[in-house]
Amino acid sequence: MNFYKNAKNYLIFSAGVLISSLGIGFITRAGLGTSPISGIPFILSLVTAPSMGVYTFCFNMLFVLGEALIRRRFSFMQAMQIPAALLFSLCIDAALFIIPTQYGGAYINSIIYLAIGCIVMAFGISLEIRANVIMLPGEALVRAISQRFRYPFGNVKVIFDSTLTLIAVVLAFLFFHRLNGVREGTVFSALATGQIVTFFSFLQKKFTI
């Protein structure tokens, strides 16, 4: 019984990873900036050869380290975040390859892409939380902070995303002397995603998805 339950949870988590990366792909291709957690990798990918997925993996390793420091331990489940982050990073590059960009197109189309991306990414994150097995390093770090300081996950997520956005803004000005890669879509995603995650998590508990 435990085997089937664990297998189901890992399938839910894998679906969450795929869905989250798809959401990031839509947000990035909206041409209004990317998601906060991907802002720094996206900007770095614009000025250097490695892809956004490669930089995403590197930053996820920093998040793994941050979680270990907060929890003051490094467990097997935390180690499993490393292959999960690799899968996530590969899926981001795949999503960016598949989804056509709206940069320079009709603004309404970009808004639609942005809205779809935020909803899809938040749903993916809520599935990762629901699975309760592995988490991607970014969300795992947010959860560690939430549990350590006893703040709601959604609120910590907003603060975390906003901090990453500010760093991305600084990098954009350093490299481009303007807000290249960080725009209104980034700000909207930073403010909205955590709350949408909270809403999806509420629905999942209510209907026991």
Beta strands, then each sheet from edge to edge (+ up, - down):
end
